[in-house]
């Protein structure tokens, strides 16, 4: 695995010349940030050695190298999910490659279902903690060159970046929630009983991504900021049938607000 990571990182470094300290993972329907980037290189996943290929509608499947403001960034336009059938190590493979390309701060977005009754569809929520119900990506032989066998997870999300994001939202009058994200395997959307369970155990939102990426990043001492768009509600009395298209539509409507926050955040970190 380590040799594959290094091989991929070397390929991308030689092709792009980039050594960026900021990485970004764009989630469902949230690709509009790409329009703000001065793109220097855009590489389809299938052209990258050892990379998996995104199979989910709304995930473009490109690794983008460019400038946002005056800062070099690496952007995943489309991510990988455990439910696609990938080994969990494949899901987090791009995050490990980012580490070897110089990334020290990782910004992540996703679409999720709200289980906090105070949330509304279209809200943005800064993730301050998570509950992992997806197989842990660190199970198996540890790669000592990447990180310790038993990484501490008492601070999975960077409080400094979260505080900056909250100030940005306040300045632009963007409503912002905060809370705990429950990571599940999917691909089924949740039953009413499951929604209730996630709320009981301390969740505010539930989704099928992000947590493995954060675990992998923190294992490598990469600081993380993550934000969710609440695309549906798993609250008693408000649960409705939801399709992936519904999720995409809500995420796309919220995208300008999220883009503004990410743009400003990149400029300030």
Secondary structure as GFF3:
##gff-version 3
##sequence-region A 1 269
A	DSSP	alpha_helix	2	16	.	.	.	ID=ss1
A	DSSP	beta_strand	22	26	.	.	.	ID=ss2
A	DSSP	three_ten_helix	31	36	.	.	.	ID=ss3
A	DSSP	beta_strand	38	44	.	.	.	ID=ss4
A	DSSP	three_ten_helix	45	47	.	.	.	ID=ss5
A	DSSP	beta_strand	62	68	.	.	.	ID=ss6
A	DSSP	beta_strand	71	77	.	.	.	ID=ss7
A	DSSP	three_ten_helix	82	84	.	.	.	ID=ss8
A	DSSP	alpha_helix	88	91	.	.	.	ID=ss9
A	DSSP	alpha_helix	93	100	.	.	.	ID=ss10
A	DSSP	beta_strand	105	114	.	.	.	ID=ss11
A	DSSP	beta_strand	124	132	.	.	.	ID=ss12
A	DSSP	alpha_helix	159	171	.	.	.	ID=ss13
A	DSSP	beta_strand	176	183	.	.	.	ID=ss14
A	DSSP	alpha_helix	192	200	.	.	.	ID=ss15
A	DSSP	beta_strand	205	207	.	.	.	ID=ss16
A	DSSP	alpha_helix	211	219	.	.	.	ID=ss17
A	DSSP	beta_strand	223	233	.	.	.	ID=ss18
A	DSSP	alpha_helix	244	268	.	.	.	ID=ss19
###
